Amino acid sequence: MRHTFQVEQWLPYPVEFVFSFFANPENLPRLMPRWQRARIEEAAFTSPPPMPPAPPGVQRLPAVAAGPGTRMTLSLRPFPFAPIRLPWEAEIPEFVWDDHFCDIQLRGPFAYWRHCHFVAAARHPESGAAGCTVRDHIEYELPLGLLGDLAHRLFVRAQLRSTFAYRHARTQEMLARAAASMQRSA
């Protein structure tokens, strides 16, 4: 059975700054829970479309960006203290600067996985401060039919929630460090 998981995070930074952070595949292992010990094993990068100019006064993070057709193989632990590592091969079929990009699993633990990252300008719902939202929309299916559906109910859904809670905290922390570093060097 196919499932959907969606989360959103508001960040006090411009779209261009945040999108350049997420478009850099080097940040992916740093955003995954430490117990997974995720690492990039292999990467074949394709260039993204030309980067549009940022508005005056807005900076992008200097980094590589993974464009459409980029393929990467990560390895990670499937659960804490696991003695094995699972390979996860993914490709980016869609990439639109400062809007969204999607990755699909070519080989890995899921029967199906499509994860789209959307970034849009947004005001904070309470304070009205300028910033942006990052919305993750994931469609996925576990292998093993009914057993996979049982695993989903018992722990996979909760693990996704936990993983993205960790990811949101790390994103906030890493972007704050990057913004402070850029201000010091300006």
MARLO-899548 format. One record per residue (C-alpha): residue number from 1; residue in three letters; chain; x, y, z. Coordinates in Angstrom, 2 decimals, always signed. Each point is the difference from the previous one (the first is absolute). Example, Ala and Ser with C-alpha at 12.3 -4.5 7.8 and 13.67 -1.06 7.14 Angstrom:
REM residues 2
+-----+------+-----+---------+---------+---------+
! seq ! type ! mol !      px !      py !      pz !
+-----+------+-----+---------+---------+---------+
!   1 !  Ala !   A !  +12.30 !   -4.50 !   +7.80 !
!   2 !  Ser !   A !   +1.37 !   +3.44 !   -0.66 !
+-----+------+-----+---------+---------+---------+
END
This chain:
REM residues 186
+-----+------+-----+---------+---------+---------+
! seq ! type ! mol !      px !      py !      pz !
+-----+------+-----+---------+---------+---------+
!   1 !  Met !   A !   +0.00 !   +0.00 !   +0.00 !
!   2 !  Arg !   A !   +1.30 !   +3.47 !   -0.88 !
!   3 !  His !   A !   +0.30 !   +2.52 !   +2.83 !
!   4 !  Thr !   A !   +0.47 !   +3.75 !   +0.15 !
!   5 !  Phe !   A !   +2.02 !   +1.95 !   +2.55 !
!   6 !  Gln !   A !   +0.13 !   +3.79 !   +0.03 !
!   7 !  Val !   A !   +1.67 !   +2.46 !   +2.37 !
!   8 !  Glu !   A !   +0.69 !   +3.71 !   -0.12 !
!   9 !  Gln !   A !   +2.54 !   +2.24 !   +1.70 !
!  10 !  Trp !   A !   +0.12 !   +3.79 !   +0.09 !
!  11 !  Leu !   A !   +3.48 !   +1.52 !   -0.09 !
!  12 !  Pro !   A !   +1.01 !   +3.66 !   +0.50 !
!  13 !  Tyr !   A !   +2.09 !   +0.11 !   -3.19 !
!  14 !  Pro !   A !   -0.62 !   +0.90 !   -3.66 !
!  15 !  Val !   A !   -1.00 !   -2.72 !   -2.46 !
!  16 !  Glu !   A !   +3.27 !   +0.31 !   -1.97 !
!  17 !  Phe !   A !   +2.12 !   -0.58 !   +3.11 !
!  18 !  Val !   A !   -2.03 !   -3.02 !   +1.16 !
!  19 !  Phe !   A !   -0.38 !   -1.57 !   -3.44 !
!  20 !  Ser !   A !   +3.76 !   +0.13 !   -0.64 !
!  21 !  Phe !   A !   +0.51 !   -1.80 !   +3.34 !
!  22 !  Phe !   A !   -2.37 !   -2.85 !   -0.91 !
!  23 !  Ala !   A !   +1.22 !   -0.23 !   -3.60 !
!  24 !  Asn !   A !   +3.48 !   -0.87 !   +1.28 !
!  25 !  Pro !   A !   +0.08 !   -3.80 !   +0.38 !
!  26 !  Glu !   A !   +2.94 !   +0.24 !   +2.41 !
!  27 !  Asn !   A !   -2.50 !   +1.21 !   +2.63 !
!  28 !  Leu !   A !   -2.19 !   -3.10 !   -0.22 !
!  29 !  Pro !   A !   +2.04 !   -2.31 !   +2.30 !
!  30 !  Arg !   A !   +0.29 !   +2.87 !   +2.52 !
!  31 !  Leu !   A !   -3.80 !   +0.28 !   +0.11 !
!  32 !  Met !   A !   -0.59 !   -3.68 !   +0.70 !
!  33 !  Pro !   A !   -0.08 !   -1.32 !   +3.59 !
!  34 !  Arg !   A !   +3.50 !   -0.75 !   +1.29 !
!  35 !  Trp !   A !   -0.87 !   -3.61 !   +0.82 !
!  36 !  Gln !   A !   -0.50 !   -0.65 !   -3.72 !
!  37 !  Arg !   A !   +3.62 !   +0.95 !   -0.69 !
!  38 !  Ala !   A !   -1.04 !   +0.95 !   -3.52 !
!  39 !  Arg !   A !   +2.71 !   +0.64 !   -2.53 !
!  40 !  Ile !   A !   +0.22 !   +0.62 !   -3.72 !
!  41 !  Glu !   A !   +1.67 !   -2.99 !   -1.61 !
!  42 !  Glu !   A !   -0.23 !   +1.08 !   -3.62 !
!  43 !  Ala !   A !   -1.25 !   +3.03 !   -1.91 !
!  44 !  Ala !   A !   -0.36 !   +0.89 !   -3.67 !
!  45 !  Phe !   A !   -0.98 !   +3.66 !   -0.17 !
!  46 !  Thr !   A !   -1.66 !   +1.75 !   -2.89 !
!  47 !  Ser !   A !   -0.13 !   +3.76 !   -0.11 !
!  48 !  Pro !   A !   -3.21 !   +1.66 !   +1.04 !
!  49 !  Pro !   A !   -1.62 !   +2.54 !   -2.32 !
!  50 !  Pro !   A !   +1.63 !   +3.45 !   +0.14 !
!  51 !  Met !   A !   -0.47 !   +1.61 !   +3.38 !
!  52 !  Pro !   A !   -2.25 !   +3.07 !   -0.07 !
!  53 !  Pro !   A !   +1.44 !   +3.12 !   +1.61 !
!  54 !  Ala !   A !   -0.88 !   +0.50 !   +3.65 !
!  55 !  Pro !   A !   -1.85 !   +3.20 !   +0.94 !
!  56 !  Pro !   A !   +2.20 !   +2.88 !   +1.20 !
!  57 !  Gly !   A !   +1.32 !   -0.62 !   +3.50 !
!  58 !  Val !   A !   -0.78 !   -3.74 !   -0.06 !
!  59 !  Gln !   A !   +2.84 !   -2.48 !   -0.01 !
!  60 !  Arg !   A !   +0.11 !   -3.62 !   -1.03 !
!  61 !  Leu !   A !   +2.17 !   -2.52 !   +1.75 !
!  62 !  Pro !   A !   +3.01 !   -0.79 !   -2.17 !
!  63 !  Ala !   A !   -0.15 !   -3.68 !   -0.85 !
!  64 !  Val !   A !   -0.60 !   -2.63 !   -2.59 !
!  65 !  Ala !   A !   -3.59 !   -0.68 !   -1.02 !
!  66 !  Ala !   A !   -1.39 !   -3.28 !   -1.26 !
!  67 !  Gly !   A !   -1.93 !   +0.50 !   -3.22 !
!  68 !  Pro !   A !   -2.44 !   -2.23 !   -1.89 !
!  69 !  Gly !   A !   +1.59 !   -3.35 !   -0.74 !
!  70 !  Thr !   A !   +2.36 !   +0.10 !   +2.98 !
!  71 !  Arg !   A !   +0.36 !   -3.45 !   +1.54 !
!  72 !  Met !   A !   +1.29 !   -0.78 !   +3.45 !
!  73 !  Thr !   A !   +0.48 !   -3.09 !   +2.09 !
!  74 !  Leu !   A !   -0.19 !   +0.44 !   +3.75 !
!  75 !  Ser !   A !   +0.50 !   -2.66 !   +2.59 !
!  76 !  Leu !   A !   -1.63 !   +0.08 !   +3.42 !
!  77 !  Arg !   A !   -0.96 !   -2.10 !   +2.98 !
!  78 !  Pro !   A !   -3.68 !   -1.01 !   -0.20 !
!  79 !  Phe !   A !   -0.46 !   +0.19 !   +3.79 !
!  80 !  Pro !   A !   +2.17 !   +0.97 !   +3.01 !
!  81 !  Phe !   A !   +2.98 !   -2.30 !   +0.61 !
!  82 !  Ala !   A !   -0.72 !   -2.02 !   -3.14 !
!  83 !  Pro !   A !   +3.05 !   -2.05 !   -0.98 !
!  84 !  Ile !   A !   -0.81 !   +0.49 !   -3.69 !
!  85 !  Arg !   A !   -0.15 !   +2.97 !   -2.35 !
!  86 !  Leu !   A !   -2.64 !   +0.33 !   -2.71 !
!  87 !  Pro !   A !   +0.81 !   +1.59 !   -3.35 !
!  88 !  Trp !   A !   -2.43 !   +2.60 !   -1.26 !
!  89 !  Glu !   A !   +0.38 !   +1.08 !   -3.61 !
!  90 !  Ala !   A !   -1.94 !   +3.11 !   -1.00 !
!  91 !  Glu !   A !   -0.39 !   +2.25 !   -3.01 !
!  92 !  Ile !   A !   -1.27 !   +3.55 !   -0.36 !
!  93 !  Pro !   A !   -2.53 !   +0.10 !   -2.85 !
!  94 !  Glu !   A !   -1.30 !   +3.55 !   +0.69 !
!  95 !  Phe !   A !   +1.83 !   +3.17 !   +0.99 !
!  96 !  Val !   A !   -1.30 !   +3.59 !   -0.20 !
!  97 !  Trp !   A !   +2.19 !   +2.61 !   +1.69 !
!  98 !  Asp !   A !   -1.53 !   +1.64 !   +3.05 !
!  99 !  Asp !   A !   -3.20 !   -2.01 !   -0.33 !
! 100 !  His !   A !   +0.43 !   -3.77 !   +0.34 !
! 101 !  Phe !   A !   +1.92 !   -3.13 !   -0.79 !
! 102 !  Cys !   A !   -0.97 !   -3.65 !   +0.28 !
! 103 !  Asp !   A !   +1.96 !   -3.15 !   +0.56 !
! 104 !  Ile !   A !   -1.08 !   -3.55 !   -0.72 !
! 105 !  Gln !   A !   +1.42 !   -3.24 !   +1.33 !
! 106 !  Leu !   A !   +1.47 !   -2.23 !   -2.69 !
! 107 !  Arg !   A !   +1.19 !   -2.66 !   +2.44 !
! 108 !  Gly !   A !   -0.43 !   -0.17 !   +3.75 !
! 109 !  Pro !   A !   -2.19 !   -0.99 !   +2.93 !
! 110 !  Phe !   A !   -3.33 !   +1.14 !   -1.45 !
! 111 !  Ala !   A !   -2.06 !   -1.53 !   -2.80 !
! 112 !  Tyr !   A !   -0.70 !   +3.61 !   -1.09 !
! 113 !  Trp !   A !   +1.32 !   +3.38 !   +1.19 !
! 114 !  Arg !   A !   -0.50 !   +3.48 !   -1.42 !
! 115 !  His !   A !   +0.98 !   +2.98 !   +2.13 !
! 116 !  Cys !   A !   -0.64 !   +3.56 !   -1.15 !
! 117 !  His !   A !   +1.45 !   +3.02 !   +1.81 !
! 118 !  Phe !   A !   -1.96 !   +3.23 !   -0.54 !
! 119 !  Val !   A !   +1.32 !   +3.38 !   +1.15 !
! 120 !  Ala !   A !   -2.24 !   +3.08 !   -0.07 !
! 121 !  Ala !   A !   +0.10 !   +3.50 !   +1.46 !
! 122 !  Ala !   A !   -2.26 !   +0.25 !   +3.04 !
! 123 !  Arg !   A !   -0.58 !   +2.18 !   +3.00 !
! 124 !  His !   A !   +0.13 !   -1.51 !   +3.46 !
! 125 !  Pro !   A !   -3.59 !   -0.85 !   +0.99 !
! 126 !  Glu !   A !   +0.21 !   +1.79 !   +3.37 !
! 127 !  Ser !   A !   +2.63 !   +2.75 !   -0.27 !
! 128 !  Gly !   A !   -0.38 !   +0.83 !   -3.68 !
! 129 !  Ala !   A !   +3.80 !   -0.11 !   -0.44 !
! 130 !  Ala !   A !   +1.26 !   -0.61 !   -3.54 !
! 131 !  Gly !   A !   +1.45 !   -3.40 !   -0.79 !
! 132 !  Cys !   A !   -0.95 !   -3.13 !   -1.86 !
! 133 !  Thr !   A !   -1.56 !   -3.39 !   +0.45 !
! 134 !  Val !   A !   +1.56 !   -3.30 !   -0.96 !
! 135 !  Arg !   A !   -2.61 !   -2.63 !   -0.72 !
! 136 !  Asp !   A !   +1.00 !   -3.63 !   -0.38 !
! 137 !  His !   A !   -2.48 !   -2.18 !   -1.84 !
! 138 !  Ile !   A !   +0.80 !   -3.70 !   -0.09 !
! 139 !  Glu !   A !   -1.83 !   -2.82 !   -1.70 !
! 140 !  Tyr !   A !   +1.28 !   -3.42 !   +0.95 !
! 141 !  Glu !   A !   -0.83 !   -3.66 !   +0.08 !
! 142 !  Leu !   A !   +1.62 !   -2.72 !   +2.05 !
! 143 !  Pro !   A !   +0.90 !   -3.39 !   -1.41 !
! 144 !  Leu !   A !   -1.57 !   -3.27 !   +1.18 !
! 145 !  Gly !   A !   -3.67 !   +0.89 !   -0.47 !
! 146 !  Leu !   A !   -2.00 !   -0.50 !   +3.21 !
! 147 !  Leu !   A !   +3.16 !   -0.46 !   +2.06 !
! 148 !  Gly !   A !   +1.26 !   +3.34 !   -1.30 !
! 149 !  Asp !   A !   -3.31 !   +1.63 !   +0.89 !
! 150 !  Leu !   A !   +0.24 !   -1.43 !   +3.52 !
! 151 !  Ala !   A !   +3.58 !   +1.31 !   +0.33 !
! 152 !  His !   A !   -1.26 !   +3.39 !   -1.17 !
! 153 !  Arg !   A !   -2.62 !   +0.12 !   +2.74 !
! 154 !  Leu !   A !   +2.34 !   -1.36 !   +2.68 !
! 155 !  Phe !   A !   +3.12 !   +2.11 !   -0.58 !
! 156 !  Val !   A !   +0.70 !   +1.44 !   -3.48 !
! 157 !  Arg !   A !   -2.47 !   +2.91 !   +0.28 !
! 158 !  Ala !   A !   +1.37 !   +0.86 !   +3.47 !
! 159 !  Gln !   A !   +3.57 !   -0.26 !   -1.27 !
! 160 !  Leu !   A !   -0.80 !   +2.44 !   -2.83 !
! 161 !  Arg !   A !   -1.47 !   +2.48 !   +2.50 !
! 162 !  Ser !   A !   +3.05 !   -0.34 !   +2.23 !
! 163 !  Thr !   A !   +2.41 !   +0.31 !   -2.94 !
! 164 !  Phe !   A !   -1.64 !   +3.22 !   -1.20 !
! 165 !  Ala !   A !   -0.16 !   +1.47 !   +3.51 !
! 166 !  Tyr !   A !   +3.75 !   -0.57 !   +0.19 !
! 167 !  Arg !   A !   +0.44 !   +1.39 !   -3.52 !
! 168 !  His !   A !   -1.92 !   +3.18 !   +0.86 !
! 169 !  Ala !   A !   +2.13 !   +0.63 !   +3.10 !
! 170 !  Arg !   A !   +3.23 !   -0.62 !   -1.97 !
! 171 !  Thr !   A !   -1.17 !   +2.20 !   -2.88 !
! 172 !  Gln !   A !   -0.65 !   +2.89 !   +2.40 !
! 173 !  Glu !   A !   +3.38 !   -0.52 !   +1.67 !
! 174 !  Met !   A !   +1.99 !   -0.33 !   -3.23 !
! 175 !  Leu !   A !   -1.66 !   +2.97 !   -1.70 !
! 176 !  Ala !   A !   +0.53 !   +2.21 !   +3.05 !
! 177 !  Arg !   A !   +3.71 !   -0.89 !   -0.05 !
! 178 !  Ala !   A !   +0.24 !   +0.62 !   -3.75 !
! 179 !  Ala !   A !   -1.81 !   +3.36 !   +0.25 !
! 180 !  Ala !   A !   +2.26 !   +1.12 !   +2.88 !
! 181 !  Ser !   A !   +3.10 !   -1.06 !   -1.94 !
! 182 !  Met !   A !   -1.13 !   +1.93 !   -3.10 !
! 183 !  Gln !   A !   -0.69 !   +3.11 !   +2.09 !
! 184 !  Arg !   A !   +3.49 !   -0.16 !   +1.55 !
! 185 !  Ser !   A !   +1.64 !   -0.30 !   -3.42 !
! 186 !  Ala !   A !   -2.07 !   +2.80 !   -1.57 !
+-----+------+-----+---------+---------+---------+
END
